C-alpha cells in the first residue's frame, strides 16, 4: 500500500461527506479512480454509510440511546 493509499483511506469519510477542500477532494478522487483496491474500499464505505443513514431514520429506542450515552461518557471520563 502506498502513501497515497494511506492518505486516501484516512480521508475517505471526509471525502464522502464533502468536507475536504476542492483540491484535496480532487486528489483523492483521482487516486480512487486509478487505484482499484482504494476504489473498492470507497464504494463499500459509501454504501455502508448509506445503509446506516437509512437505518438511523428509524426511531431509536430510548433505552438504547441511554446505554450509548452512558458508554460514551465512560469512554470520555475513565475513572
MMTF fields as JSON, N, C-alpha, C and O atoms, coordinates in Angstrom:
{
  "mmtfVersion": "1.0.0",
  "mmtfProducer": "UNKNOWN",
  "numBonds": 315,
  "numAtoms": 316,
  "numGroups": 79,
  "numChains": 1,
  "numModels": 1,
  "chainsPerModel": [1],
  "groupsPerChain": [79],
  "chainIdList": ["A"],
  "bondAtomList": [4, 2, 8, 6, 12, 10, 16, 14, 20, 18, 24, 22, 28, 26, 32, 30, 36, 34, 40, 38, 44, 42, 48, 46, 52, 50, 56, 54, 60, 58, 64, 62, 68, 66, 72, 70, 76, 74, 80, 78, 84, 82, 88, 86, 92, 90, 96, 94, 100, 98, 104, 102, 108, 106, 112, 110, 116, 114, 120, 118, 124, 122, 128, 126, 132, 130, 136, 134, 140, 138, 144, 142, 148, 146, 152, 150, 156, 154, 160, 158, 164, 162, 168, 166, 172, 170, 176, 174, 180, 178, 184, 182, 188, 186, 192, 190, 196, 194, 200, 198, 204, 202, 208, 206, 212, 210, 216, 214, 220, 218, 224, 222, 228, 226, 232, 230, 236, 234, 240, 238, 244, 242, 248, 246, 252, 250, 256, 254, 260, 258, 264, 262, 268, 266, 272, 270, 276, 274, 280, 278, 284, 282, 288, 286, 292, 290, 296, 294, 300, 298, 304, 302, 308, 306, 312, 310],
  "bondOrderList": [1, 1, 1, 1, 1, 1, 1, 1, 1, 1, 1, 1, 1, 1, 1, 1, 1, 1, 1, 1, 1, 1, 1, 1, 1, 1, 1, 1, 1, 1, 1, 1, 1, 1, 1, 1, 1, 1, 1, 1, 1, 1, 1, 1, 1, 1, 1, 1, 1, 1, 1, 1, 1, 1, 1, 1, 1, 1, 1, 1, 1, 1, 1, 1, 1, 1, 1, 1, 1, 1, 1, 1, 1, 1, 1, 1, 1, 1],
  "groupList": [{"groupName": "UNK", "atomNameList": ["N", "CA", "C", "O"], "elementList": ["N", "C", "C", "O"], "formalChargeList": [0, 0, 0, 0], "bondAtomList": [1, 0, 2, 1, 3, 2], "bondOrderList": [1, 1, 2], "singleLetterCode": "X", "chemCompType": "L-PEPTIDE LINKING"}],
  "groupTypeList": [0, 0, 0, 0, 0, 0, 0, 0, 0, 0, 0, 0, 0, 0, 0, 0, 0, 0, 0, 0, 0, 0, 0, 0, 0, 0, 0, 0, 0, 0, 0, 0, 0, 0, 0, 0, 0, 0, 0, 0, 0, 0, 0, 0, 0, 0, 0, 0, 0, 0, 0, 0, 0, 0, 0, 0, 0, 0, 0, 0, 0, 0, 0, 0, 0, 0, 0, 0, 0, 0, 0, 0, 0, 0, 0, 0, 0, 0, 0],
  "groupIdList": [1, 2, 3, 4, 5, 6, 7, 8, 9, 10, 11, 12, 13, 14, 15, 16, 17, 18, 19, 20, 21, 22, 23, 24, 25, 26, 27, 28, 29, 30, 31, 32, 33, 34, 35, 36, 37, 38, 39, 40, 41, 42, 43, 44, 45, 46, 47, 48, 49, 50, 51, 52, 53, 54, 55, 56, 57, 58, 59, 60, 61, 62, 63, 64, 65, 66, 67, 68, 69, 70, 71, 72, 73, 74, 75, 76, 77, 78, 79],
  "secStructList": [7, 7, 2, 2, 2, 2, 2, 2, 2, 2, 6, 2, 2, 2, 2, 2, 6, 6, 7, 1, 7, 2, 2, 2, 2, 2, 2, 2, 2, 2, 2, 2, 2, 2, 7, 2, 2, 2, 2, 2, 2, 2, 2, 2, 2, 2, 2, 2, 2, 2, 2, 2, 2, 2, 2, 6, 6, 1, 7, 7, 7, 2, 2, 2, 2, 2, 2, 2, 2, 2, 2, 2, 2, 2, 2, 2, 6, 7, 7],
  "xCoordList": [0.851, 0.0, 0.895, 1.866, 0.574, 1.391, 0.971, -0.059, 1.791, 1.474, 0.161, -0.642, -0.048, -1.287, -2.496, -3.556, -2.331, -3.426, -3.742, -4.903, -2.689, -2.893, -3.658, -4.595, -3.261, -3.931, -5.388, -6.282, -5.619, -6.982, -7.88, -9.012, -7.381, -8.197, -8.422, -9.49, -7.423, -7.56, -8.6, -9.302, -8.698, -9.613, -10.919, -11.7, -11.157, -12.306, -13.632, -14.453, -13.862, -15.147, -15.269, -16.363, -14.181, -14.226, -14.567, -15.299, -14.036, -14.334, -15.81, -16.497, -16.288, -17.692, -18.631, -19.654, -18.282, -19.13, -18.94, -19.616, -18.025, -17.797, -17.13, -17.391, -16.272, -15.648, -14.196, -13.485, -13.759, -12.385, -12.375, -13.386, -11.222, -11.084, -11.224, -11.061, -11.519, -11.698, -10.437, -10.526, -9.269, -8.016, -7.77, -7.383, -7.992, -7.767, -8.768, -8.405, -10.016, -11.053, -10.706, -10.893, -10.212, -9.83, -8.666, -8.658, -7.697, -6.568, -7.048, -6.617, -7.945, -8.492, -9.299, -9.177, -10.116, -10.942, -10.068, -10.354, -9.006, -8.095, -7.474, -7.359, -7.081, -6.482, -7.492, -7.16, -8.71, -9.733, -10.039, -10.332, -9.973, -10.215, -9.067, -9.287, -7.851, -6.668, -6.224, -5.362, -6.78, -6.345, -7.539, -8.356, -7.654, -8.808, -9.042, -10.195, -8.015, -8.306, -8.921, -9.867, -8.387, -8.946, -10.329, -11.218, -10.517, -11.824, -12.877, -14.01, -12.503, -13.43, -13.732, -14.877, -12.701, -12.911, -13.847, -14.739, -13.643, -14.508, -15.945, -16.866, -16.15, -17.505, -18.201, -19.376, -17.457, -18.027, -18.417, -19.533, -17.509, -17.781, -18.926, -19.727, -19.005, -20.095, -21.441, -22.419, -21.482, -22.723, -23.067, -24.229, -22.055, -22.279, -22.853, -23.795, -22.29, -22.777, -24.234, -25.03, -24.582, -25.96, -26.906, -27.993, -26.498, -27.331, -27.509, -28.62, -26.424, -26.502, -27.416, -28.267, -27.245, -28.081, -29.549, -30.412, -29.842, -31.216, -31.796, -32.937, -31.009, -31.471, -31.654, -32.541, -30.831, -30.93, -32.129, -32.437, -32.8, -34.009, -35.154, -36.17, -34.976, -35.975, -35.834, -34.767, -36.885, -36.881, -35.969, -36.093, -35.065, -34.146, -34.776, -35.19, -34.852, -35.444, -34.697, -33.472, -35.437, -34.847, -33.816, -32.793, -34.067, -33.126, -31.778, -30.726, -31.812, -30.572, -29.82, -28.605, -30.522, -29.871, -29.231, -28.12, -29.929, -29.394, -28.109, -27.122, -28.122, -26.937, -25.782, -24.641, -26.056, -24.998, -24.393, -23.174, -25.233, -24.729, -23.873, -22.844, -24.298, -23.524, -22.156, -21.152, -22.115, -20.848, -19.935, -18.746, -20.478, -19.678, -19.133, -17.956, -19.966, -19.497, -18.378, -17.391, -18.52, -17.488, -16.188, -15.108, -16.268, -15.067, -14.378, -13.15, -15.152, -14.576, -13.969, -12.97, -14.559, -14.13, -13.822, -14.535, -12.758, -12.449, -11.995, -11.171, -12.533, -12.177, -11.188, -10.778],
  "yCoordList": [-1.175, 0.0, 1.235, 1.303, 2.187, 3.392, 4.488, 4.399, 5.503, 6.678, 7.313, 7.776, 7.328, 7.887, 7.076, 7.634, 5.745, 4.888, 5.206, 5.339, 5.325, 5.657, 6.964, 7.053, 7.978, 9.28, 9.172, 9.709, 8.468, 8.341, 7.623, 8.046, 6.545, 5.787, 6.568, 6.48, 7.324, 8.121, 9.23, 9.574, 9.781, 10.902, 10.487, 11.338, 9.182, 8.693, 9.258, 9.692, 9.261, 9.754, 11.26, 11.761, 11.979, 13.417, 13.648, 14.578, 12.804, 12.899, 12.586, 13.329, 11.492, 11.101, 12.204, 12.475, 12.837, 13.873, 15.242, 16.197, 15.356, 16.634, 17.659, 18.856, 17.202, 18.096, 18.44, 18.998, 18.117, 18.425, 19.644, 19.982, 20.298, 21.391, 20.812, 19.608, 21.654, 21.193, 20.501, 19.461, 21.071, 20.48, 19.109, 18.171, 18.992, 17.712, 16.676, 15.524, 17.075, 16.155, 15.666, 14.492, 16.55, 16.164, 15.171, 14.203, 15.409, 14.488, 13.106, 12.092, 13.076, 11.803, 11.131, 9.925, 11.902, 11.338, 10.703, 9.599, 11.392, 10.841, 9.534, 8.564, 9.525, 8.302, 7.162, 6.04, 7.435, 6.39, 5.837, 4.651, 6.693, 6.255, 5.392, 4.481, 5.674, 4.982, 3.787, 3.025, 3.607, 2.542, 1.64, 1.981, 0.492, -0.384, -0.785, -0.764, -1.15, -1.509, -0.351, -0.551, 0.846, 2.002, 2.345, 2.71, 2.23, 2.485, 1.526, 1.927, 0.257, -0.732, -0.431, -0.54, -0.053, 0.296, 1.493, 1.521, 2.479, 3.66, 3.273, 3.725, 2.446, 2.023, 1.321, 1.565, 0.44, -0.268, 0.714, 0.656, 1.61, 2.561, 3.501, 3.856, 3.902, 4.78, 4.063, 4.642, 2.793, 2.01, 1.776, 1.879, 1.46, 1.236, 2.48, 2.394, 3.618, 4.871, 5.118, 5.585, 4.814, 4.978, 4.06, 4.481, 2.815, 1.868, 2.358, 2.345, 2.788, 3.274, 4.488, 4.571, 5.429, 6.635, 6.266, 6.848, 5.32, 4.885, 4.239, 4.509, 3.391, 2.709, 3.677, 3.484, 4.715, 5.663, 6.588, 7.333, 6.549, 7.338, 6.715, 7.36, 5.452, 4.787, 5.286, 5.757, 5.186, 5.608, 4.696, 3.473, 5.3, 4.544, 4.444, 5.454, 3.224, 3.065, 3.902, 4.008, 4.484, 5.348, 4.609, 5.187, 3.343, 2.543, 2.412, 2.508, 2.194, 2.093, 3.419, 3.436, 4.514, 5.83, 6.083, 6.608, 5.709, 5.879, 5.073, 5.576, 3.819, 2.961, 3.515, 3.506, 3.996, 4.573, 5.819, 5.988, 6.684, 7.885, 7.51, 8.136, 6.492, 6.045, 5.524, 5.815, 4.763, 4.226, 5.355, 5.358, 6.306, 7.435, 8.226, 8.587, 8.507, 9.236, 8.486, 9.091, 7.175, 6.409, 6.372, 6.321, 6.397, 6.438, 7.792, 7.87, 8.834, 10.198, 10.46, 11.172, 9.894, 10.149, 8.845, 8.477, 8.134, 6.891, 7.18, 8.065, 6.434, 6.641, 5.616, 5.64],
  "zCoordList": [0.0, 0.0, 0.0, 0.754, -0.826, -0.97, 0.006, 0.673, 0.062, 0.886, 0.41, 1.221, -0.916, -1.459, -1.007, -0.725, -0.938, -0.456, 1.002, 1.387, 1.802, 3.217, 3.363, 4.156, 2.6, 2.66, 2.228, 2.882, 1.115, 0.593, 1.595, 1.832, 2.181, 3.126, 4.42, 5.026, 4.835, 6.059, 5.892, 6.844, 4.697, 4.458, 3.793, 3.367, 3.702, 2.953, 3.453, 2.645, 4.776, 5.274, 5.089, 4.833, 5.212, 4.933, 3.466, 3.13, 2.604, 1.175, 0.923, 0.223, 1.493, 1.308, 1.793, 1.164, 2.906, 3.489, 2.855, 3.238, 1.883, 1.214, 2.115, 1.993, 3.016, 3.986, 3.648, 4.483, 2.45, 2.045, 1.134, 0.518, 1.055, 0.101, -1.301, -1.501, -2.249, -3.623, -4.142, -4.793, -3.857, -4.331, -3.71, -4.407, -2.405, -1.729, -2.215, -2.45, -2.367, -2.856, -4.261, -4.577, -5.082, -6.446, -6.424, -7.184, -5.562, -5.436, -5.007, -5.555, -4.022, -3.542, -4.648, -4.861, -5.346, -6.433, -7.505, -7.967, -7.901, -8.912, -8.415, -9.165, -7.149, -6.611, -6.608, -6.992, -6.181, -6.134, -7.519, -7.667, -8.529, -9.906, -10.427, -11.225, -9.98, -10.5, -9.665, -10.103, -8.493, -7.586, -7.272, -6.416, -7.953, -7.734, -6.274, -5.843, -5.481, -4.087, -3.292, -2.53, -3.47, -2.757, -3.288, -2.518, -4.595, -5.184, -4.65, -4.383, -4.494, -3.938, -2.472, -2.034, -1.716, -0.308, -0.207, 0.641, -1.071, -1.078, -1.388, -0.708, -2.402, -2.773, -1.616, -1.342, -0.936, 0.207, 1.307, 1.823, 1.667, 2.754, 2.402, 3.266, 1.145, 0.715, 0.84, 1.312, 0.411, 0.537, 2.005, 2.399, 2.814, 4.239, 4.901, 5.689, 4.585, 5.17, 4.764, 5.578, 3.531, 3.067, 3.84, 4.236, 4.057, 4.807, 6.241, 6.771, 6.862, 8.241, 8.318, 9.204, 7.393, 7.391, 7.216, 7.873, 6.35, 6.12, 7.376, 7.751, 8.017, 9.224, 10.378, 11.21, 10.445, 11.543, 11.417, 12.348, 10.294, 10.152, 10.939, 11.198, 11.316, 12.142, 13.575, 13.97, 14.334, 15.738, 16.555, 16.506, 17.298, 18.158, 19.542, 20.11, 20.091, 21.429, 22.474, 22.435, 23.39, 24.421, 25.261, 25.626, 25.573, 26.366, 25.65, 26.281, 24.351, 23.572, 23.603, 23.797, 23.415, 23.456, 24.814, 24.892, 25.889, 27.235, 27.404, 27.941, 26.945, 27.066, 26.247, 26.709, 25.043, 24.205, 24.842, 24.839, 25.383, 26.062, 27.265, 27.519, 28.006, 29.164, 28.747, 29.398, 27.677, 27.177, 26.727, 27.044, 25.997, 25.523, 26.692, 26.694, 27.695, 28.886, 29.581, 29.999, 29.71, 30.41, 29.608, 30.198, 28.275, 27.441, 27.539, 27.524, 27.636, 27.728, 29.092, 29.2, 30.135, 31.501, 32.23, 33.163, 31.811, 32.516, 33.94, 34.171, 34.882, 36.291, 36.76, 37.921]
}
